[in-house]
Amino acid sequence: MERVARVLLVLFFIVFSCTSAQAVEQPTYKNTVMVPQTLQLGQCVKTFNVHFEKLFFLTETAINSNNYDIEEIQSKGGYIVFSVAQYKFLATIYAFGPSNAILKITPCNNIYTFPPMIITNIFRYIEQNQYKKF
């Protein structure tokens, strides 16, 4: 009888600890992600294995899907001006060979202290979708 009581007590503590662990709120990393950091120009430039037009459309879609505000687009020149909170950026696409293109995202005020996730989110979106057909 004593053994059964101990087993029930252990089971009770296991179940209670599991339910209380689920009730603990997960920390949000949104505030830490938006902490401005000083970046180098090399962190703002990336080469992709897609042609110029596709990279332009992927960049526009990436900016849109991250809910950044597009302020100006010029497809012939290959640039997009967009803003995130108080930061304003210029995304420029350059053709690099027949099937490669370079994306450079720079702040419009030339101050490279901003949250790096702004650029990282765009690069990740393009990397995930560069081989999809549209």
C-alpha positions as CSV (number, residue, x, y, z in Angstrom):
1,M,0.0,0.0,0.0
2,E,2.8,2.3,0.9
3,R,4.5,1.6,-2.5
4,V,1.3,2.5,-4.4
5,A,1.0,5.7,-2.5
6,R,4.6,6.7,-3.4
7,V,4.0,5.8,-7.1
8,L,0.8,7.9,-7.2
9,L,2.6,10.8,-5.5
10,V,5.4,10.6,-8.0
11,L,2.9,10.5,-10.9
12,F,1.1,13.5,-9.4
13,F,4.3,15.5,-9.3
14,I,5.3,14.6,-12.8
15,V,1.9,15.5,-14.2
16,F,1.8,18.7,-12.2
17,S,5.3,19.8,-13.3
18,C,4.5,19.1,-17.0
19,T,1.3,21.2,-16.9
20,S,3.0,24.0,-15.0
21,A,5.9,24.0,-17.5
22,Q,3.4,24.5,-20.4
23,A,1.8,27.4,-18.6
24,V,5.0,29.3,-18.4
25,E,5.0,32.0,-21.1
26,Q,7.6,31.6,-23.8
27,P,10.0,34.6,-24.0
28,T,9.5,36.8,-26.9
29,Y,12.7,37.6,-28.9
30,K,11.1,40.5,-30.8
31,N,12.7,43.1,-28.6
32,T,16.2,41.5,-28.7
33,V,15.9,41.1,-32.5
34,M,15.2,44.8,-33.0
35,V,18.3,45.9,-31.0
36,P,20.4,48.1,-33.3
37,Q,23.9,46.9,-34.0
38,T,26.7,48.3,-36.2
39,L,27.1,46.2,-39.3
40,Q,29.7,46.2,-42.0
41,L,29.0,46.7,-45.7
42,G,29.9,43.1,-46.4
43,Q,27.0,41.9,-44.2
44,C,24.6,43.9,-46.4
45,V,25.6,42.3,-49.7
46,K,24.8,38.8,-51.0
47,T,25.1,37.0,-54.3
48,F,22.3,34.7,-55.5
49,N,22.2,32.1,-58.3
50,V,19.2,33.6,-60.0
51,H,19.0,36.1,-62.9
52,F,18.4,39.9,-62.4
53,E,14.6,39.9,-62.9
54,K,13.9,37.0,-60.7
55,L,16.0,38.5,-57.8
56,F,14.2,41.8,-58.2
57,F,10.8,40.1,-57.9
58,L,12.0,37.9,-55.0
59,T,13.4,41.0,-53.2
60,E,10.1,42.9,-53.7
61,T,8.1,39.9,-52.4
62,A,10.5,39.4,-49.4
63,I,10.0,43.1,-48.4
64,N,6.3,42.7,-48.8
65,S,6.0,39.5,-46.8
66,N,8.0,41.0,-43.9
67,N,5.4,43.9,-43.8
68,Y,8.1,46.5,-44.6
69,D,6.8,49.7,-46.2
70,I,7.8,50.0,-49.9
71,E,8.2,53.7,-50.7
72,E,9.7,53.6,-54.2
73,I,10.3,50.9,-56.9
74,Q,12.2,51.2,-60.1
75,S,12.4,47.9,-62.0
76,K,14.6,49.2,-64.8
77,G,17.2,50.6,-62.5
78,G,16.8,47.7,-60.2
79,Y,16.2,49.4,-56.9
80,I,13.6,49.4,-54.1
81,V,13.4,52.0,-51.3
82,F,11.7,50.7,-48.2
83,S,11.3,51.6,-44.6
84,V,11.1,49.7,-41.3
85,A,10.1,51.7,-38.3
86,Q,12.4,54.8,-38.3
87,Y,14.9,53.1,-40.6
88,K,15.0,53.6,-44.4
89,F,16.8,51.3,-46.8
90,L,17.8,51.0,-50.4
91,A,17.8,47.6,-52.0
92,T,19.8,47.5,-55.2
93,I,20.1,44.5,-57.5
94,Y,23.0,44.1,-59.9
95,A,23.4,41.6,-62.7
96,F,26.5,39.4,-62.2
97,G,26.9,37.1,-65.2
98,P,24.2,35.3,-67.1
99,S,22.5,33.6,-64.1
100,N,23.8,35.4,-61.0
101,A,22.7,38.6,-59.4
102,I,23.9,40.6,-56.4
103,L,21.5,42.1,-53.8
104,K,22.8,45.0,-51.7
105,I,20.7,46.5,-49.0
106,T,22.0,49.7,-47.4
107,P,20.6,52.3,-45.1
108,C,19.7,55.5,-46.9
109,N,21.4,57.7,-44.3
110,N,24.7,55.7,-44.5
111,I,24.6,54.9,-40.8
112,Y,25.1,51.2,-40.5
113,T,23.7,50.9,-36.9
114,F,20.3,49.2,-37.3
115,P,18.7,45.9,-36.4
116,P,20.5,43.2,-38.5
117,M,17.3,41.0,-38.7
118,I,15.8,43.5,-41.1
119,I,18.3,42.4,-43.7
120,T,18.6,38.8,-42.6
121,N,14.8,38.3,-43.0
122,I,15.0,39.4,-46.6
123,F,18.1,37.2,-47.4
124,R,16.4,34.2,-45.8
125,Y,13.2,34.6,-47.7
126,I,15.1,34.8,-51.0
127,E,17.2,31.8,-50.1
128,Q,14.1,29.7,-49.3
129,N,12.3,30.7,-52.5
130,Q,15.0,31.2,-55.1
131,Y,14.5,27.8,-56.7
132,K,10.7,28.1,-56.9
133,K,9.1,28.8,-60.2
134,F,6.7,31.6,-60.7
